[in-house]
Each structure stands twice: as C-alpha cells, then as structure tokens.
Amino acid sequence: MNEIDANQLLLQMKIIAAKARNTEMSAGANPVGQSEFGQLLKNAINDANQMQNNASDLAKRFEEGDKNIHLTDVMIATQKAHLSLQAVSQVRNHVVSAYQDIMNMPI
C-alpha cells in the first residue's frame, strides 16, 4: 500500500486553493455574465409584454368589427402571448428555486 506524504498533499491543496482564488477573482472582476443574463431576462419580459399588448389590441379591433382582423389572427396572437408569459414565469420560478437552494446550503 502507498503511503501518503503529508507535505506533498499539503502542496497540492495549496495549488488547488490558489487556482480557485484566481478563478473567483476573475469571475468577480468581470460581471458581464450577470448583466447579460439580466438584459436577456429584461428583453424576455418586454417581449412577453409586447405580445400581450398586441393580442389585446387585436382582440379589441376584432370586437369592434374591423374587417382586416380575423378570428384566427386573434387566437394565434393570444396563444403566443400566453406561451411567452408561461415561459417567463417558468424562468422566474427556476431562478427563485435556485436562489432558495443556494441560501439553504450549509456553510
């Protein structure tokens, strides 16, 4: 059986710790990932809102008797708005769940 050299093991642990510190410093100095995710989420919410407004506008115009608006257009726009809202809602649920998992981790 091989014997474990304590000095060699300690040296390897220090090297791993130094690499981890450099990785953490690099990630902390470059918060681009956070802003990209935030911007992506903001764009998704704005798109969902725009689809909802478009569906509402089409439905209102159809109810008022606009001959250029067909029922199928209204239904498709409504379903698109519904699906985009569900997608944004699911992303929010997963982000909240991930946050709760991180906060419940033992230190």
N, CA, C and O of each residue as an XYZ file, in Angstrom:
428
protein
N       0.831     -1.175      0.000
C       0.000      0.000      0.000
C       0.883      1.249      0.000
O       1.911      1.287      0.676
N       0.480      2.266     -0.757
C       1.255      3.502     -0.839
C       1.014      4.360      0.387
O      -0.106      4.478      0.883
N       2.097      4.955      0.861
C       1.973      5.870      1.983
C       1.696      7.273      1.457
O       2.171      7.647      0.385
N       0.940      8.030      2.202
C       0.587      9.385      1.804
C       1.608     10.332      2.400
O       1.820     10.349      3.612
N       2.237     11.117      1.549
C       3.196     12.115      2.003
C       2.416     13.382      2.358
O       1.805     13.995      1.483
N       2.431     13.770      3.608
C       1.654     14.911      4.092
C       2.110     16.204      3.429
O       1.284     17.054      3.095
N       3.410     16.361      3.237
C       3.915     17.594      2.615
C       3.465     17.705      1.165
O       3.092     18.784      0.706
N       3.501     16.597      0.453
C       3.065     16.593     -0.942
C       1.568     16.906     -1.037
O       1.140     17.664     -1.908
N       0.789     16.322     -0.145
C      -0.647     16.554     -0.106
C      -0.962     18.016      0.209
O      -1.836     18.620     -0.414
N      -0.242     18.577      1.180
C      -0.438     19.982      1.543
C      -0.090     20.893      0.367
O      -0.791     21.872      0.113
N       0.972     20.579     -0.338
C       1.370     21.373     -1.506
C       0.292     21.328     -2.595
O      -0.031     22.355     -3.192
N      -0.254     20.160     -2.850
C      -1.315     20.034     -3.844
C      -2.558     20.819     -3.441
O      -3.200     21.440     -4.289
N      -2.902     20.797     -2.158
C      -4.065     21.553     -1.678
C      -3.846     23.054     -1.834
O      -4.774     23.782     -2.188
N      -2.619     23.526     -1.572
C      -2.324     24.954     -1.737
C      -2.418     25.371     -3.202
O      -2.896     26.464     -3.507
N      -1.967     24.513     -4.103
C      -2.048     24.814     -5.532
C      -3.508     24.909     -5.970
O      -3.878     25.822     -6.708
N      -4.329     23.976     -5.520
C      -5.754     23.988     -5.861
C      -6.433     25.229     -5.290
O      -7.259     25.847     -5.962
N      -6.092     25.597     -4.057
C      -6.680     26.786     -3.435
C      -6.281     28.043     -4.201
O      -7.104     28.939     -4.393
N      -5.020     28.117     -4.641
C      -4.570     29.287     -5.400
C      -5.310     29.385     -6.730
O      -5.699     30.476     -7.148
N      -5.501     28.263     -7.386
C      -6.256     28.271     -8.639
C      -7.691     28.715     -8.415
O      -8.246     29.465     -9.219
N      -8.290     28.257     -7.331
C      -9.669     28.645     -7.026
C      -9.767     30.135     -6.751
O     -10.715     30.788     -7.189
N      -8.785     30.685     -6.020
C      -8.798     32.128     -5.742
C      -8.678     32.930     -7.031
O      -9.367     33.938     -7.194
N      -7.826     32.506     -7.938
C      -7.671     33.210     -9.220
C      -8.955     33.142    -10.029
O      -9.326     34.124    -10.673
N      -9.636     32.015    -10.011
C     -10.895     31.871    -10.737
C     -11.956     32.774    -10.137
O     -12.707     33.421    -10.867
N     -12.026     32.824     -8.810
C     -13.011     33.680     -8.147
C     -12.737     35.138     -8.446
O     -13.668     35.906     -8.691
N     -11.466     35.536     -8.429
C     -11.131     36.923     -8.707
C     -11.474     37.275    -10.145
O     -11.964     38.372    -10.411
N     -11.226     36.372    -11.063
C     -11.557     36.637    -12.466
C     -13.058     36.782    -12.644
O     -13.517     37.670    -13.362
N     -13.823     35.919    -11.996
C     -15.281     35.986    -12.116
C     -15.819     37.248    -11.465
O     -16.759     37.852    -11.982
N     -15.245     37.657    -10.348
C     -15.699     38.861     -9.664
C     -15.335     40.122    -10.406
O     -16.061     41.114    -10.332
N     -14.227     40.106    -11.120
C     -13.793     41.299    -11.844
C     -14.553     41.483    -13.145
O     -14.531     42.570    -13.724
N     -15.222     40.445    -13.613
C     -15.914     40.514    -14.891
C     -17.383     40.134    -14.705
O     -17.750     38.982    -14.939
N     -18.221     41.070    -14.293
C     -19.635     40.735    -14.077
C     -20.460     40.763    -15.357
O     -21.660     41.031    -15.314
N     -19.828     40.491    -16.493
C     -20.525     40.548    -17.770
C     -21.637     39.503    -17.821
O     -22.717     39.785    -18.339
N     -21.397     38.312    -17.298
C     -22.400     37.260    -17.318
C     -23.671     37.679    -16.604
O     -24.774     37.350    -17.040
N     -23.516     38.404    -15.506
C     -24.681     38.853    -14.758
C     -25.479     39.866    -15.566
O     -26.706     39.785    -15.628
N     -24.795     40.808    -16.180
C     -25.523     41.830    -16.925
C     -26.148     41.234    -18.184
O     -27.229     41.656    -18.595
N     -25.477     40.256    -18.801
C     -26.061     39.619    -19.969
C     -27.328     38.867    -19.597
O     -28.324     38.935    -20.318
N     -27.302     38.150    -18.476
C     -28.489     37.424    -18.036
C     -29.597     38.398    -17.676
O     -30.757     38.185    -18.028
N     -29.243     39.458    -16.979
C     -30.236     40.459    -16.607
C     -30.866     41.112    -17.821
O     -32.079     41.320    -17.868
N     -30.040     41.433    -18.800
C     -30.552     42.045    -20.023
C     -31.424     41.062    -20.792
O     -32.459     41.441    -21.340
N     -31.005     39.794    -20.834
C     -31.778     38.761    -21.515
C     -33.142     38.589    -20.853
O     -34.159     38.474    -21.536
N     -33.160     38.573    -19.531
C     -34.414     38.441    -18.803
C     -35.311     39.661    -19.017
O     -36.524     39.531    -19.185
N     -34.707     40.829    -19.009
C     -35.471     42.056    -19.245
C     -36.082     42.065    -20.642
O     -37.237     42.451    -20.822
N     -35.293     41.634    -21.631
C     -35.808     41.567    -23.005
C     -36.949     40.568    -23.129
O     -37.928     40.820    -23.832
N     -36.824     39.433    -22.445
C     -37.890     38.424    -22.492
C     -39.178     38.960    -21.873
O     -40.268     38.711    -22.388
N     -39.054     39.685    -20.780
C     -40.238     40.264    -20.134
C     -40.860     41.325    -21.035
O     -42.083     41.390    -21.167
N     -40.029     42.152    -21.652
C     -40.548     43.175    -22.571
C     -41.230     42.548    -23.778
O     -42.274     43.027    -24.222
N     -40.642     41.471    -24.316
C     -41.264     40.781    -25.452
C     -42.609     40.175    -25.065
O     -43.575     40.253    -25.824
N     -42.665     39.570    -23.880
C     -43.928     38.991    -23.411
C     -44.981     40.085    -23.233
O     -46.148     39.891    -23.573
N     -44.570     41.217    -22.707
C     -45.488     42.340    -22.528
C     -45.973     42.865    -23.873
O     -47.154     43.173    -24.036
N     -45.061     42.965    -24.832
C     -45.435     43.448    -26.161
C     -46.410     42.486    -26.838
O     -47.364     42.922    -27.482
N     -46.176     41.179    -26.695
C     -47.101     40.198    -27.268
C     -48.470     40.283    -26.608
O     -49.493     40.144    -27.278
N     -48.494     40.509    -25.306
C     -49.761     40.645    -24.586
C     -50.516     41.880    -25.072
O     -51.725     41.826    -25.295
N     -49.801     42.990    -25.233
C     -50.436     44.215    -25.727
C     -50.945     44.038    -27.154
O     -52.028     44.517    -27.491
N     -50.167     43.349    -27.995
C     -50.570     43.105    -29.372
C     -51.831     42.241    -29.415
O     -52.755     42.524    -30.177
N     -51.868     41.188    -28.595
C     -53.047     40.315    -28.557
C     -54.277     41.077    -28.077
O     -55.370     40.898    -28.613
N     -54.099     41.917    -27.080
C     -55.222     42.712    -26.582
C     -55.725     43.692    -27.635
O     -56.930     43.886    -27.796
N     -54.788     44.303    -28.347
C     -55.148     45.249    -29.401
C     -55.904     44.543    -30.528
O     -56.919     45.045    -31.011
N     -55.403     43.373    -30.944
C     -56.092     42.624    -31.993
C     -57.495     42.199    -31.548
O     -58.448     42.287    -32.322
N     -57.615     41.742    -30.312
C     -58.927     41.323    -29.805
C     -59.898     42.501    -29.777
O     -61.064     42.364    -30.147
N     -59.410     43.651    -29.337
C     -60.261     44.842    -29.279
C     -60.719     45.252    -30.679
O     -61.890     45.571    -30.888
N     -59.789     45.242    -31.635
C     -60.133     45.614    -33.005
C     -61.112     44.612    -33.622
O     -62.012     44.997    -34.368
N     -60.932     43.319    -33.305
C     -61.855     42.302    -33.807
C     -63.251     42.507    -33.225
O     -64.247     42.390    -33.940
N     -63.326     42.815    -31.929
C     -64.618     43.046    -31.279
C     -65.322     44.272    -31.833
O     -66.551     44.327    -31.871
N     -64.541     45.256    -32.262
C     -65.119     46.478    -32.819
C     -65.575     46.284    -34.264
O     -66.211     47.165    -34.843
N     -65.248     45.126    -34.844
C     -65.737     44.829    -36.180
C     -64.776     45.169    -37.301
O     -65.205     45.310    -38.446
N     -63.498     45.304    -37.013
C     -62.507     45.571    -38.064
C     -62.469     44.381    -39.023
O     -62.209     43.251    -38.608
N     -62.729     44.640    -40.305
C     -62.800     43.568    -41.303
C     -61.419     43.004    -41.659
O     -61.335     41.914    -42.225
N     -60.354     43.713    -41.342
C     -58.998     43.257    -41.652
C     -58.452     42.264    -40.619
O     -57.423     41.630    -40.849
N     -59.138     42.134    -39.493
C     -58.694     41.251    -38.417
C     -59.561     39.994    -38.418
O     -60.788     40.077    -38.352
N     -58.923     38.843    -38.494
C     -59.642     37.574    -38.488
C     -59.528     36.934    -37.105
O     -58.593     37.199    -36.349
N     -60.504     36.089    -36.802
C     -60.512     35.410    -35.514
C     -59.253     34.559    -35.327
O     -58.716     34.474    -34.223
N     -58.791     33.939    -36.398
C     -57.586     33.117    -36.288
C     -56.365     33.948    -35.889
O     -55.521     33.478    -35.126
N     -56.266     35.171    -36.396
C     -55.153     36.053    -36.021
C     -55.208     36.393    -34.536
O     -54.186     36.430    -33.851
N     -56.413     36.639    -34.059
C     -56.596     36.967    -32.641
C     -56.228     35.772    -31.766
O     -55.551     35.926    -30.749
N     -56.673     34.590    -32.160
C     -56.397     33.387    -31.367
C     -54.902     33.057    -31.354
O     -54.353     32.683    -30.317
N     -54.251     33.196    -32.503
C     -52.812     32.913    -32.569
C     -52.029     33.908    -31.723
O     -51.119     33.518    -30.992
N     -52.372     35.180    -31.814
C     -51.688     36.210    -31.018
C     -51.912     35.974    -29.528
O     -50.998     36.157    -28.725
N     -53.124     35.569    -29.157
C     -53.422     35.295    -27.750
C     -52.617     34.108    -27.246
O     -52.092     34.148    -26.134
N     -52.511     33.054    -28.044
C     -51.742     31.877    -27.633
C     -50.250     32.190    -27.536
O     -49.576     31.715    -26.622
N     -49.731     32.985    -28.469
C     -48.325     33.389    -28.401
C     -48.052     34.171    -27.116
O     -47.046     33.946    -26.443
N     -48.957     35.089    -26.787
C     -48.795     35.877    -25.566
C     -48.858     34.980    -24.335
O     -48.091     35.155    -23.388
N     -49.771     34.025    -24.356
C     -49.908     33.103    -23.221
C     -48.647     32.252    -23.055
O     -48.158     32.077    -21.939
N     -48.125     31.728    -24.154
C     -46.922     30.894    -24.083
C     -45.697     31.693    -23.639
O     -44.885     31.195    -22.860
N     -45.560     32.912    -24.119
C     -44.412     33.726    -23.710
C     -44.498     34.078    -22.226
O     -43.479     34.111    -21.536
N     -45.698     34.338    -21.738
C     -45.872     34.619    -20.314
C     -45.553     33.385    -19.475
O     -44.943     33.500    -18.412
N     -45.963     32.203    -19.945
C     -45.626     30.966    -19.228
C     -44.120     30.732    -19.206
O     -43.573     30.315    -18.185
N     -43.450     30.997    -20.318
C     -42.002     30.799    -20.379
C     -41.283     31.724    -19.398
O     -40.387     31.286    -18.677
N     -41.669     32.988    -19.367
C     -41.055     33.935    -18.438
C     -41.351     33.518    -16.997
O     -40.488     33.622    -16.126
N     -42.549     33.055    -16.757
C     -42.921     32.605    -15.420
C     -42.097     31.392    -14.986
O     -41.683     31.311    -13.829
N     -41.856     30.456    -15.895
C     -41.053     29.275    -15.568
C     -39.596     29.653    -15.288
O     -38.973     29.094    -14.386
N     -39.060     30.588    -16.052
C     -37.694     31.054    -15.797
C     -37.620     31.687    -14.420
O     -36.687     31.430    -13.660
N     -38.602     32.511    -14.101
C     -38.632     33.137    -12.776
C     -38.703     32.090    -11.680
O     -38.006     32.204    -10.673
N     -39.539     31.064    -11.860
C     -39.668     30.011    -10.855
C     -38.350     29.272    -10.661
O     -37.976     28.954     -9.533
N     -37.644     28.998    -11.757
C     -36.367     28.290    -11.640
C     -35.302     29.166    -10.985
O     -34.486     28.662    -10.213
N     -35.295     30.449    -11.274
C     -34.335     31.354    -10.646
C     -34.601     31.434     -9.141
O     -33.664     31.386     -8.345
N     -35.854     31.553     -8.752
C     -36.204     31.604     -7.336
C     -35.834     30.292     -6.648
O     -35.319     30.300     -5.531
N     -36.094     29.172     -7.308
C     -35.748     27.871     -6.743
C     -34.239     27.730     -6.567
O     -33.777     27.226     -5.543
N     -33.473     28.169     -7.554
C     -32.012     28.103     -7.451
C     -31.512     28.997     -6.321
O     -30.605     28.612     -5.583
N     -32.088     30.174     -6.182
C     -31.717     31.082     -5.095
C     -32.006     30.445     -3.744
O     -31.177     30.512     -2.836
N     -33.172     29.832     -3.603
C     -33.527     29.177     -2.342
C     -32.595     28.008     -2.043
O     -32.211     27.799     -0.893
N     -32.230     27.248     -3.070
C     -31.290     26.139     -2.875
C     -29.940     26.649     -2.383
O     -29.334     26.063     -1.486
N     -29.475     27.747     -2.979
C     -28.188     28.310     -2.559
C     -28.267     28.836     -1.143
O     -27.337     28.639     -0.361
N     -29.359     29.505     -0.795
C     -29.488     30.059      0.548
C     -29.633     28.975      1.611
O     -29.297     29.208      2.772
N     -30.123     27.807      1.242
C     -30.302     26.712      2.198
C     -29.069     25.817      2.324
O     -29.058     24.884      3.127
N     -28.035     26.097      1.536
C     -26.820     25.288      1.621
C     -26.104     25.556      2.946
O     -26.011     26.696      3.402
N     -25.603     24.483      3.547
C     -24.836     24.698      4.786
C     -23.470     25.337      4.459
O     -22.872     25.081      3.415
N     -23.028     26.141      5.358
C     -21.746     26.842      5.148
C     -20.619     26.018      5.710
O     -19.460     26.426      5.637
